[in-house]
Amino acid sequence: MRAHHKIKENTFFYLISFLFLLWLGFLLVLSFFTEKVVIFHDGLHNQDVSDQFTSTLPWNRYLVEPFYGLMFSLETHFEYLIGIVIFIIIFRSAYFLLKRRGLKPSERFQLLTFLFKDFMRSSFIILGIMMLAILIIVGIGNFNNGFFFVNRFWNQIIYISIHAGFLVLLGRILQLLIKTFRHDIKFKYSNKKRYQRPKSRVQLTYHWRFVRRESVYLFGTMLLVLEAHMLLMYTIYPTHVITTELEEDEFLFDFHVHTIMSDGWATPEERVQWYVAHGISGAAFSDHDNIRGATIARNYVQKNNLDFVVWIAQEWTDHENDIHMNIYGIEEDIVPLESQVDGGPLALNASDMIKYVKKKGGYVTVNHYNSKWNEKEGGLGVPYTYEQLRDWGVDGFEIVNGPSVQEEEIRDFCLKNGLICIGGSDTHINEDLTTVIKIKLTNPEDKSLDNIFKNLRRNTHEVIAIELYPRKVKFPDIVNDMGGVVLENFLEYLINLNYFQIISWIAWSTGTYLLFFVLYKRSLKIEIKYLRAKIL
């Protein structure tokens, strides 16, 4: 009888222990079957060049591998929040059903969960205020300057808010831990009746309190998850190092990347260091409709005397017509007509923008112009024909975007019409680089855009798509629409790990469980009378 009571009292602990052992067993089994394979594919010459390139993870990557894996899996997919809402509703409903059927948690469990619920209320208030502030600032900016403001500043506002919210929450967590385990410190609640329910209550008031409490827990959880998600996204992780045999006149470049100056998740300075860590010699910083990221990155390189080249670029982004083009070498912001605002930068349509840039001595390439991809993703397909864009004066088209090789007809059109076959990682998050151009320069000392595009126009370079996760997992679209894409990404990530990455997961998982074990055992040593005195 006593053993049964002990098991019932420690149900939560045994459940967590069971899930940990299940997860640990999965990782151990996975370690016998997984193998890290990286494929390097030259999209210009349509051939596998994996024997010419290597991808190596630095030792410090293994120290933070699980955090990178979570960031990679989540990316910018927030659909999973729908799944979390459904799970919380089902979990709380089951809890109340079992409670009505006689499940009675121990007093210790109620007191400890009260502290957790108190933290959830704090999270709801802190993060709710933060989100409200973001919406107000963006709303005012949108009211005054329309989409122009939102497109340029939304990410910087969130970047500051998320980090501020994290510091406040961290302080709250430390406060709760100290007060919980220090017998001489009491909690001071303004309303102690949160724990002690009145014996009599008007039914309507009871239902209102119930709905309000459950809503706070639900939205508090969602805001906490969102906060953690964004912190993972803004964190810079050690990257894989790309190596290949290079002659003195050969270089590795990238021609499409983003920073927090538009919708990227790294500062311009962090993005420079990110490239240097990869072993890349130069990049075109191409934030949407502005050159601020590129300018900051260039100044950072010059100030620190880094052996890295930053080219001034911007991604002219016309959402209404679903076409994106990179502008190189023009040191002024140029926006589409949808972002036109009084006193703002020059606003032009597609044809006028191309002609203006070419007249100023700049260069224009068309980004991820893939009709099938656009249509599949809900886009408009091809708003202009290849011939129209050619006649307006574009210098080339992306034939590789991220790890994806675009339609062959785009490459063939470029080759037949003397246009550049270019590629860009189009990196937004802080994942490993997935695209690089290997190019031989006629004058290796001259890394100006004029010399770069002169050599690119010969189309003798290599446009490399890097497939870091060649083993695929595919869920039905209906599952992905409910957030299953995160699980799909996570499983795809796991089955492509090397042995040491799995060891990192095992170590972090074990460490997390041991921390839970220690805190749980410490909580059992706290006498109920002390907890009761602290809370009540």
C-alpha positions as a Python dict, from the first residue, in 0.01 Angstrom:
ca = {
    (1, 'M'): (0, 0, 0),
    (2, 'R'): (282, 235, 89),
    (3, 'A'): (464, 149, -238),
    (4, 'H'): (146, 223, -434),
    (5, 'H'): (109, 557, -256),
    (6, 'K'): (474, 641, -329),
    (7, 'I'): (433, 566, -698),
    (8, 'K'): (116, 776, -714),
    (9, 'E'): (284, 1064, -535),
    (10, 'N'): (579, 1054, -777),
    (11, 'T'): (384, 995, -1099),
    (12, 'F'): (523, 1309, -1262),
    (13, 'F'): (883, 1209, -1183),
    (14, 'Y'): (837, 856, -1320),
    (15, 'L'): (671, 988, -1636),
    (16, 'I'): (960, 1226, -1708),
    (17, 'S'): (1210, 947, -1633),
    (18, 'F'): (1031, 710, -1871),
    (19, 'L'): (1027, 968, -2151),
    (20, 'F'): (1397, 1042, -2095),
    (21, 'L'): (1490, 671, -2117),
    (22, 'L'): (1278, 637, -2431),
    (23, 'W'): (1453, 937, -2591),
    (24, 'L'): (1797, 814, -2481),
    (25, 'G'): (1728, 472, -2629),
    (26, 'F'): (1623, 632, -2958),
    (27, 'L'): (1948, 831, -2976),
    (28, 'L'): (2158, 524, -2899),
    (29, 'V'): (1987, 322, -3171),
    (30, 'L'): (2020, 614, -3411),
    (31, 'S'): (2396, 630, -3349),
    (32, 'F'): (2437, 286, -3510),
    (33, 'F'): (2259, 379, -3832),
    (34, 'T'): (2319, 747, -3901),
    (35, 'E'): (2599, 876, -4122),
    (36, 'K'): (2688, 1233, -4211),
    (37, 'V'): (2689, 1283, -4587),
    (38, 'V'): (2717, 1624, -4754),
    (39, 'I'): (2652, 1662, -5127),
    (40, 'F'): (2806, 1946, -5329),
    (41, 'H'): (2630, 1994, -5663),
    (42, 'D'): (2740, 2237, -5934),
    (43, 'G'): (2414, 2376, -6072),
    (44, 'L'): (2582, 2549, -6367),
    (45, 'H'): (2746, 2237, -6506),
    (46, 'N'): (2491, 1998, -6355),
    (47, 'Q'): (2740, 1768, -6189),
    (48, 'D'): (2823, 1630, -5846),
    (49, 'V'): (3147, 1786, -5717),
    (50, 'S'): (3141, 1634, -5369),
    (51, 'D'): (3489, 1492, -5425),
    (52, 'Q'): (3623, 1849, -5462),
    (53, 'F'): (3472, 1997, -5145),
    (54, 'T'): (3458, 1903, -4779),
    (55, 'S'): (3231, 2014, -4497),
    (56, 'T'): (3383, 1998, -4149),
    (57, 'L'): (3222, 2087, -3819),
    (58, 'P'): (3447, 2265, -3565),
    (59, 'W'): (3482, 2112, -3218),
    (60, 'N'): (3288, 2394, -3048),
    (61, 'R'): (2983, 2315, -3261),
    (62, 'Y'): (2940, 1991, -3067),
    (63, 'L'): (2911, 2191, -2746),
    (64, 'V'): (2586, 2353, -2865),
    (65, 'E'): (2460, 2103, -3125),
    (66, 'P'): (2109, 2050, -2976),
    (67, 'F'): (2041, 2425, -2980),
    (68, 'Y'): (2144, 2443, -3345),
    (69, 'G'): (1925, 2144, -3422),
    (70, 'L'): (1621, 2305, -3261),
    (71, 'M'): (1687, 2632, -3444),
    (72, 'F'): (1722, 2450, -3777),
    (73, 'S'): (1402, 2252, -3718),
    (74, 'L'): (1193, 2551, -3615),
    (75, 'E'): (1328, 2796, -3875),
    (76, 'T'): (1055, 3056, -3931),
    (77, 'H'): (773, 2803, -3907),
    (78, 'F'): (524, 2914, -3643),
    (79, 'E'): (241, 2684, -3748),
    (80, 'Y'): (334, 2445, -3468),
    (81, 'L'): (178, 2691, -3221),
    (82, 'I'): (-158, 2558, -3340),
    (83, 'G'): (-50, 2212, -3233),
    (84, 'I'): (61, 2345, -2894),
    (85, 'V'): (-278, 2507, -2838),
    (86, 'I'): (-453, 2180, -2921),
    (87, 'F'): (-219, 1983, -2692),
    (88, 'I'): (-269, 2220, -2397),
    (89, 'I'): (-646, 2210, -2435),
    (90, 'I'): (-648, 1829, -2447),
    (91, 'F'): (-402, 1800, -2157),
    (92, 'R'): (-592, 2039, -1930),
    (93, 'S'): (-925, 1879, -2021),
    (94, 'A'): (-789, 1533, -1934),
    (95, 'Y'): (-648, 1669, -1607),
    (96, 'F'): (-982, 1816, -1497),
    (97, 'L'): (-1165, 1500, -1604),
    (98, 'L'): (-934, 1282, -1394),
    (99, 'K'): (-962, 1526, -1107),
    (100, 'R'): (-1341, 1498, -1112),
    (101, 'R'): (-1307, 1121, -1104),
    (102, 'G'): (-1107, 1125, -785),
    (103, 'L'): (-751, 1217, -884),
    (104, 'K'): (-618, 1424, -599),
    (105, 'P'): (-265, 1563, -630),
    (106, 'S'): (-59, 1576, -314),
    (107, 'E'): (-39, 1902, -124),
    (108, 'R'): (333, 1925, -208),
    (109, 'F'): (255, 1892, -579),
    (110, 'Q'): (-14, 2161, -558),
    (111, 'L'): (217, 2400, -379),
    (112, 'L'): (505, 2345, -624),
    (113, 'T'): (282, 2372, -929),
    (114, 'F'): (141, 2690, -782),
    (115, 'L'): (491, 2839, -812),
    (116, 'F'): (508, 2725, -1173),
    (117, 'K'): (166, 2873, -1246),
    (118, 'D'): (278, 3195, -1082),
    (119, 'F'): (570, 3207, -1323),
    (120, 'M'): (333, 3148, -1614),
    (121, 'R'): (128, 3447, -1500),
    (122, 'S'): (446, 3654, -1482),
    (123, 'S'): (542, 3537, -1831),
    (124, 'F'): (200, 3627, -1964),
    (125, 'I'): (230, 3979, -1821),
    (126, 'I'): (594, 4042, -1917),
    (127, 'L'): (581, 3895, -2267),
    (128, 'G'): (229, 4026, -2324),
    (129, 'I'): (346, 4380, -2256),
    (130, 'M'): (646, 4320, -2483),
    (131, 'M'): (429, 4193, -2770),
    (132, 'L'): (183, 4478, -2722),
    (133, 'A'): (468, 4730, -2736),
    (134, 'I'): (593, 4573, -3060),
    (135, 'L'): (248, 4589, -3216),
    (136, 'I'): (199, 4952, -3110),
    (137, 'I'): (537, 5065, -3247),
    (138, 'V'): (495, 4877, -3574),
    (139, 'G'): (134, 4993, -3598),
    (140, 'I'): (225, 5359, -3554),
    (141, 'G'): (508, 5323, -3806),
    (142, 'N'): (277, 5153, -4053),
    (143, 'F'): (13, 5423, -4005),
    (144, 'N'): (265, 5702, -4069),
    (145, 'N'): (481, 5546, -4340),
    (146, 'G'): (298, 5232, -4452),
    (147, 'F'): (473, 4913, -4558),
    (148, 'F'): (795, 5111, -4607),
    (149, 'F'): (843, 5134, -4228),
    (150, 'V'): (739, 4777, -4154),
    (151, 'N'): (969, 4631, -4420),
    (152, 'R'): (1274, 4816, -4288),
    (153, 'F'): (1236, 4819, -3909),
    (154, 'W'): (1012, 4537, -3783),
    (155, 'N'): (1298, 4292, -3723),
    (156, 'Q'): (1515, 4537, -3530),
    (157, 'I'): (1222, 4620, -3301),
    (158, 'I'): (1164, 4249, -3233),
    (159, 'Y'): (1538, 4187, -3187),
    (160, 'I'): (1560, 4446, -2908),
    (161, 'S'): (1231, 4340, -2746),
    (162, 'I'): (1310, 3967, -2742),
    (163, 'H'): (1646, 4017, -2573),
    (164, 'A'): (1498, 4258, -2319),
    (165, 'G'): (1216, 4013, -2244),
    (166, 'F'): (1467, 3733, -2194),
    (167, 'L'): (1664, 3931, -1935),
    (168, 'V'): (1349, 4015, -1739),
    (169, 'L'): (1229, 3652, -1746),
    (170, 'L'): (1572, 3527, -1640),
    (171, 'G'): (1560, 3757, -1340),
    (172, 'R'): (1214, 3626, -1253),
    (173, 'I'): (1330, 3263, -1272),
    (174, 'L'): (1627, 3331, -1044),
    (175, 'Q'): (1399, 3509, -798),
    (176, 'L'): (1160, 3211, -784),
    (177, 'L'): (1442, 2958, -739),
    (178, 'I'): (1603, 3155, -458),
    (179, 'K'): (1276, 3206, -275),
    (180, 'T'): (1179, 2840, -319),
    (181, 'F'): (1495, 2690, -171),
    (182, 'R'): (1575, 2955, 89),
    (183, 'H'): (1377, 2889, 407),
    (184, 'D'): (1429, 3240, 539),
    (185, 'I'): (1267, 3413, 240),
    (186, 'K'): (892, 3429, 196),
    (187, 'F'): (686, 3487, -115),
    (188, 'K'): (473, 3796, -95),
    (189, 'Y'): (155, 3764, -293),
    (190, 'S'): (-100, 4037, -320),
    (191, 'N'): (-378, 3779, -339),
    (192, 'K'): (-323, 3465, -132),
    (193, 'K'): (-667, 3336, -227),
    (194, 'R'): (-525, 3212, -556),
    (195, 'Y'): (-430, 2897, -372),
    (196, 'Q'): (-719, 2884, -123),
    (197, 'R'): (-1048, 2868, -307),
    (198, 'P'): (-1354, 3018, -134),
    (199, 'K'): (-1605, 2754, -32),
    (200, 'S'): (-1896, 2943, -187),
    (201, 'R'): (-1889, 3130, -515),
    (202, 'V'): (-2137, 3261, -764),
    (203, 'Q'): (-2144, 3018, -1060),
    (204, 'L'): (-2092, 3288, -1322),
    (205, 'T'): (-1795, 3429, -1133),
    (206, 'Y'): (-1647, 3082, -1102),
    (207, 'H'): (-1669, 3019, -1478),
    (208, 'W'): (-1520, 3361, -1551),
    (209, 'R'): (-1228, 3297, -1317),
    (210, 'F'): (-1177, 2954, -1474),
    (211, 'V'): (-1171, 3089, -1830),
    (212, 'R'): (-943, 3376, -1730),
    (213, 'R'): (-699, 3146, -1550),
    (214, 'E'): (-683, 2891, -1830),
    (215, 'S'): (-642, 3167, -2091),
    (216, 'V'): (-347, 3308, -1897),
    (217, 'Y'): (-182, 2964, -1884),
    (218, 'L'): (-250, 2901, -2253),
    (219, 'F'): (-126, 3235, -2386),
    (220, 'G'): (155, 3248, -2129),
    (221, 'T'): (283, 2914, -2259),
    (222, 'M'): (255, 3025, -2621),
    (223, 'L'): (443, 3349, -2549),
    (224, 'L'): (715, 3158, -2363),
    (225, 'V'): (756, 2916, -2654),
    (226, 'L'): (765, 3207, -2898),
    (227, 'E'): (1029, 3384, -2688),
    (228, 'A'): (1248, 3070, -2675),
    (229, 'H'): (1197, 3015, -3049),
    (230, 'M'): (1315, 3364, -3139),
    (231, 'L'): (1612, 3350, -2902),
    (232, 'L'): (1723, 3031, -3076),
    (233, 'M'): (1686, 3207, -3411),
    (234, 'Y'): (1888, 3512, -3308),
    (235, 'T'): (2174, 3303, -3164),
    (236, 'I'): (2490, 3262, -3372),
    (237, 'Y'): (2620, 2903, -3378),
    (238, 'P'): (2957, 2761, -3485),
    (239, 'T'): (2925, 2674, -3853),
    (240, 'H'): (3062, 2406, -4080),
    (241, 'V'): (3384, 2497, -4259),
    (242, 'I'): (3386, 2465, -4639),
    (243, 'T'): (3723, 2365, -4783),
    (244, 'T'): (3840, 2301, -5136),
    (245, 'E'): (4164, 2335, -5328),
    (246, 'L'): (4188, 2694, -5448),
    (247, 'E'): (4446, 2851, -5673),
    (248, 'E'): (4570, 3201, -5589),
    (249, 'D'): (4320, 3349, -5834),
    (250, 'E'): (4022, 3142, -5712),
    (251, 'F'): (3773, 3247, -5445),
    (252, 'L'): (3451, 3141, -5274),
    (253, 'F'): (3175, 3404, -5274),
    (254, 'D'): (2806, 3439, -5190),
    (255, 'F'): (2579, 3689, -5363),
    (256, 'H'): (2259, 3688, -5158),
    (257, 'V'): (2220, 3715, -4780),
    (258, 'H'): (2010, 3897, -4519),
    (259, 'T'): (2060, 4061, -4179),
    (260, 'I'): (1829, 4211, -3915),
    (261, 'M'): (1816, 4521, -4133),
    (262, 'S'): (1538, 4336, -4316),
    (263, 'D'): (1420, 3983, -4236),
    (264, 'G'): (1749, 3818, -4140),
    (265, 'W'): (1827, 3687, -3792),
    (266, 'A'): (2185, 3813, -3752),
    (267, 'T'): (2335, 4159, -3727),
    (268, 'P'): (2556, 4271, -4019),
    (269, 'E'): (2864, 4230, -3797),
    (270, 'E'): (2761, 3880, -3693),
    (271, 'R'): (2696, 3788, -4056),
    (272, 'V'): (3048, 3894, -4152),
    (273, 'Q'): (3197, 3672, -3881),
    (274, 'W'): (2961, 3394, -3989),
    (275, 'Y'): (3107, 3406, -4341),
    (276, 'V'): (3465, 3422, -4217),
    (277, 'A'): (3404, 3112, -4005),
    (278, 'H'): (3279, 2931, -4315),
    (279, 'G'): (3596, 3011, -4506),
    (280, 'I'): (3425, 3245, -4753),
    (281, 'S'): (3617, 3537, -4908),
    (282, 'G'): (3334, 3781, -4981),
    (283, 'A'): (2959, 3834, -4997),
    (284, 'A'): (2696, 4071, -5130),
    (285, 'F'): (2478, 4185, -4840),
    (286, 'S'): (2132, 4221, -4993),
    (287, 'D'): (1869, 4321, -4740),
    (288, 'H'): (1521, 4390, -4872),
    (289, 'D'): (1490, 4739, -5022),
    (290, 'N'): (1782, 4895, -4833),
    (291, 'I'): (2161, 4900, -4817),
    (292, 'R'): (2194, 4960, -4442),
    (293, 'G'): (2306, 4604, -4367),
    (294, 'A'): (2564, 4613, -4646),
    (295, 'T'): (2699, 4952, -4536),
    (296, 'I'): (2734, 4846, -4172),
    (297, 'A'): (2903, 4521, -4275),
    (298, 'R'): (3149, 4703, -4500),
    (299, 'N'): (3237, 4952, -4227),
    (300, 'Y'): (3286, 4667, -3981),
    (301, 'V'): (3528, 4491, -4218),
    (302, 'Q'): (3725, 4810, -4278),
    (303, 'K'): (3739, 4901, -3909),
    (304, 'N'): (3868, 4557, -3809),
    (305, 'N'): (4091, 4513, -4115),
    (306, 'L'): (3937, 4176, -4200),
    (307, 'D'): (4038, 3973, -4504),
    (308, 'F'): (3685, 3977, -4639),
    (309, 'V'): (3502, 4169, -4911),
    (310, 'V'): (3154, 4319, -4870),
    (311, 'W'): (2969, 4435, -5179),
    (312, 'I'): (2687, 4683, -5146),
    (313, 'A'): (2361, 4522, -5255),
    (314, 'Q'): (1989, 4518, -5185),
    (315, 'E'): (1701, 4291, -5275),
    (316, 'W'): (1437, 4493, -5460),
    (317, 'T'): (1122, 4314, -5345),
    (318, 'D'): (793, 4357, -5527),
    (319, 'H'): (539, 4149, -5332),
    (320, 'E'): (245, 4258, -5547),
    (321, 'N'): (398, 4109, -5861),
    (322, 'D'): (593, 3838, -5677),
    (323, 'I'): (935, 3917, -5818),
    (324, 'H'): (1262, 3978, -5632),
    (325, 'M'): (1578, 4118, -5789),
    (326, 'N'): (1919, 4188, -5642),
    (327, 'I'): (2074, 4529, -5712),
    (328, 'Y'): (2453, 4553, -5685),
    (329, 'G'): (2679, 4855, -5666),
    (330, 'I'): (2421, 5130, -5615),
    (331, 'E'): (2468, 5319, -5288),
    (332, 'E'): (2113, 5441, -5251),
    (333, 'D'): (1794, 5266, -5147),
    (334, 'I'): (1557, 5176, -5429),
    (335, 'V'): (1213, 5036, -5349),
    (336, 'P'): (916, 4905, -5550),
    (337, 'L'): (606, 5117, -5590),
    (338, 'E'): (431, 4934, -5303),
    (339, 'S'): (685, 5093, -5062),
    (340, 'Q'): (660, 5445, -5203),
    (341, 'V'): (638, 5713, -4933),
    (342, 'D'): (675, 6089, -4932),
    (343, 'G'): (1033, 6183, -4854),
    (344, 'G'): (1142, 5817, -4883),
    (345, 'P'): (1381, 5647, -5124),
    (346, 'L'): (1334, 5628, -5496),
    (347, 'A'): (1037, 5405, -5589),
    (348, 'L'): (1033, 5241, -5933),
    (349, 'N'): (858, 4957, -6112),
    (350, 'A'): (1057, 4659, -6241),
    (351, 'S'): (1152, 4785, -6586),
    (352, 'D'): (1235, 5138, -6472),
    (353, 'M'): (1441, 5006, -6180),
    (354, 'I'): (1654, 4786, -6408),
    (355, 'K'): (1714, 5069, -6655),
    (356, 'Y'): (1797, 5314, -6374),
    (357, 'V'): (2048, 5079, -6211),
    (358, 'K'): (2218, 4997, -6540),
    (359, 'K'): (2243, 5366, -6625),
    (360, 'K'): (2412, 5426, -6287),
    (361, 'G'): (2667, 5153, -6356),
    (362, 'G'): (2515, 4892, -6126),
    (363, 'Y'): (2409, 4531, -6185),
    (364, 'V'): (2077, 4348, -6152),
    (365, 'T'): (2006, 3976, -6118),
    (366, 'V'): (1671, 3802, -6083),
    (367, 'N'): (1628, 3594, -5767),
    (368, 'H'): (1469, 3247, -5736),
    (369, 'Y'): (1262, 3307, -6048),
    (370, 'N'): (1111, 2963, -6060),
    (371, 'S'): (754, 2952, -6188),
    (372, 'K'): (676, 2604, -6056),
    (373, 'W'): (818, 2683, -5711),
    (374, 'N'): (629, 3012, -5691),
    (375, 'E'): (301, 2853, -5792),
    (376, 'K'): (347, 2568, -5543),
    (377, 'E'): (414, 2814, -5263),
    (378, 'G'): (108, 3022, -5348),
    (379, 'G'): (291, 3283, -5553),
    (380, 'L'): (187, 3435, -5885),
    (381, 'G'): (428, 3239, -6099),
    (382, 'V'): (615, 3444, -6359),
    (383, 'P'): (488, 3805, -6386),
    (384, 'Y'): (731, 3887, -6667),
    (385, 'T'): (879, 3670, -6937),
    (386, 'Y'): (1248, 3589, -6942),
    (387, 'E'): (1272, 3785, -7266),
    (388, 'Q'): (1119, 4097, -7109),
    (389, 'L'): (1365, 4091, -6822),
    (390, 'R'): (1653, 4033, -7063),
    (391, 'D'): (1548, 4323, -7284),
    (392, 'W'): (1509, 4552, -6982),
    (393, 'G'): (1875, 4482, -6905),
    (394, 'V'): (1911, 4225, -6625),
    (395, 'D'): (2258, 4074, -6597),
    (396, 'G'): (2148, 3725, -6502),
    (397, 'F'): (1928, 3488, -6304),
    (398, 'E'): (1980, 3281, -5992),
    (399, 'I'): (2011, 2917, -6090),
    (400, 'V'): (2079, 2809, -5729),
    (401, 'N'): (1901, 2952, -5427),
    (402, 'G'): (1996, 2798, -5094),
    (403, 'P'): (2042, 2424, -5148),
    (404, 'S'): (1780, 2429, -5426),
    (405, 'V'): (1875, 2415, -5793),
    (406, 'Q'): (1624, 2611, -5999),
    (407, 'E'): (1459, 2502, -6324),
    (408, 'E'): (1697, 2397, -6601),
    (409, 'E'): (1516, 2623, -6847),
    (410, 'I'): (1645, 2926, -6653),
    (411, 'R'): (2005, 2809, -6681),
    (412, 'D'): (1958, 2725, -7049),
    (413, 'F'): (1804, 3066, -7116),
    (414, 'C'): (2099, 3239, -6950),
    (415, 'L'): (2355, 3039, -7147),
    (416, 'K'): (2179, 3102, -7478),
    (417, 'N'): (2141, 3474, -7415),
    (418, 'G'): (2478, 3559, -7263),
    (419, 'L'): (2335, 3616, -6914),
    (420, 'I'): (2503, 3529, -6585),
    (421, 'C'): (2414, 3208, -6406),
    (422, 'I'): (2443, 3326, -6048),
    (423, 'G'): (2366, 3171, -5711),
    (424, 'G'): (2302, 3288, -5357),
    (425, 'S'): (2239, 3127, -5023),
    (426, 'D'): (1951, 3369, -4953),
    (427, 'T'): (2030, 3297, -4589),
    (428, 'H'): (1797, 3446, -4330),
    (429, 'I'): (1851, 3227, -4025),
    (430, 'N'): (2184, 3129, -3870),
    (431, 'E'): (2211, 2788, -4031),
    (432, 'D'): (2514, 2646, -4212),
    (433, 'L'): (2582, 2807, -4549),
    (434, 'T'): (2415, 2614, -4833),
    (435, 'T'): (2531, 2798, -5146),
    (436, 'V'): (2866, 2923, -5266),
    (437, 'I'): (3018, 3034, -5594),
    (438, 'K'): (3368, 2922, -5683),
    (439, 'I'): (3518, 3165, -5932),
    (440, 'K'): (3855, 3230, -6098),
    (441, 'L'): (3935, 3601, -6140),
    (442, 'T'): (4147, 3727, -6428),
    (443, 'N'): (4292, 3985, -6189),
    (444, 'P'): (4276, 3836, -5836),
    (445, 'E'): (4380, 4166, -5679),
    (446, 'D'): (4075, 4340, -5821),
    (447, 'K'): (3765, 4234, -5628),
    (448, 'S'): (3551, 4522, -5749),
    (449, 'L'): (3200, 4446, -5869),
    (450, 'D'): (3300, 4540, -6223),
    (451, 'N'): (3571, 4273, -6227),
    (452, 'I'): (3352, 4021, -6046),
    (453, 'F'): (3066, 4055, -6296),
    (454, 'K'): (3307, 4060, -6588),
    (455, 'N'): (3429, 3716, -6480),
    (456, 'L'): (3082, 3591, -6389),
    (457, 'R'): (2957, 3675, -6737),
    (458, 'R'): (3190, 3411, -6884),
    (459, 'N'): (2991, 3143, -6696),
    (460, 'T'): (3304, 2940, -6629),
    (461, 'H'): (3251, 2955, -6253),
    (462, 'E'): (3083, 2692, -6037),
    (463, 'V'): (2749, 2756, -5865),
    (464, 'I'): (2750, 2511, -5575),
    (465, 'A'): (2435, 2394, -5397),
    (466, 'I'): (2529, 2230, -5066),
    (467, 'E'): (2288, 1959, -4951),
    (468, 'L'): (2363, 1910, -4583),
    (469, 'Y'): (2067, 1679, -4518),
    (470, 'P'): (2029, 1451, -4820),
    (471, 'R'): (1819, 1187, -4637),
    (472, 'K'): (1463, 1316, -4648),
    (473, 'V'): (1147, 1279, -4441),
    (474, 'K'): (814, 1371, -4598),
    (475, 'F'): (486, 1427, -4414),
    (476, 'P'): (149, 1489, -4582),
    (477, 'D'): (74, 1855, -4650),
    (478, 'I'): (-221, 1852, -4410),
    (479, 'V'): (12, 1748, -4126),
    (480, 'N'): (265, 2018, -4215),
    (481, 'D'): (-10, 2280, -4220),
    (482, 'M'): (-73, 2200, -3854),
    (483, 'G'): (294, 2247, -3763),
    (484, 'G'): (416, 1903, -3864),
    (485, 'V'): (682, 2068, -4080),
    (486, 'V'): (883, 2129, -3761),
    (487, 'L'): (878, 1759, -3674),
    (488, 'E'): (959, 1678, -4036),
    (489, 'N'): (1261, 1909, -4024),
    (490, 'F'): (1369, 1767, -3688),
    (491, 'L'): (1357, 1404, -3802),
    (492, 'E'): (1535, 1496, -4124),
    (493, 'Y'): (1802, 1669, -3919),
    (494, 'L'): (1844, 1373, -3682),
    (495, 'I'): (1891, 1107, -3949),
    (496, 'N'): (2170, 1311, -4110),
    (497, 'L'): (2389, 1361, -3801),
    (498, 'N'): (2735, 1226, -3744),
    (499, 'Y'): (2836, 1023, -3439),
    (500, 'F'): (2973, 1318, -3241),
    (501, 'Q'): (2660, 1526, -3298),
    (502, 'I'): (2453, 1243, -3150),
    (503, 'I'): (2689, 1224, -2853),
    (504, 'S'): (2628, 1595, -2799),
    (505, 'W'): (2253, 1531, -2795),
    (506, 'I'): (2300, 1244, -2547),
    (507, 'A'): (2517, 1458, -2321),
    (508, 'W'): (2280, 1755, -2318),
    (509, 'S'): (1975, 1532, -2272),
    (510, 'T'): (2139, 1352, -1981),
    (511, 'G'): (2252, 1679, -1825),
    (512, 'T'): (1901, 1824, -1851),
    (513, 'Y'): (1752, 1516, -1690),
    (514, 'L'): (2008, 1522, -1407),
    (515, 'L'): (1924, 1888, -1342),
    (516, 'F'): (1556, 1795, -1326),
    (517, 'F'): (1643, 1504, -1095),
    (518, 'V'): (1842, 1725, -856),
    (519, 'L'): (1573, 1996, -845),
    (520, 'Y'): (1304, 1736, -792),
    (521, 'K'): (1491, 1569, -507),
    (522, 'R'): (1563, 1907, -352),
    (523, 'S'): (1193, 1992, -370),
    (524, 'L'): (1110, 1672, -177),
    (525, 'K'): (1339, 1782, 104),
    (526, 'I'): (1152, 2107, 148),
    (527, 'E'): (905, 2053, 427),
    (528, 'I'): (545, 2119, 337),
    (529, 'K'): (501, 2353, 631),
    (530, 'Y'): (774, 2578, 490),
    (531, 'L'): (613, 2577, 143),
    (532, 'R'): (276, 2644, 300),
    (533, 'A'): (421, 2930, 501),
    (534, 'K'): (595, 3077, 196),
    (535, 'I'): (283, 3077, -19),
    (536, 'L'): (0, 3116, 225),
}
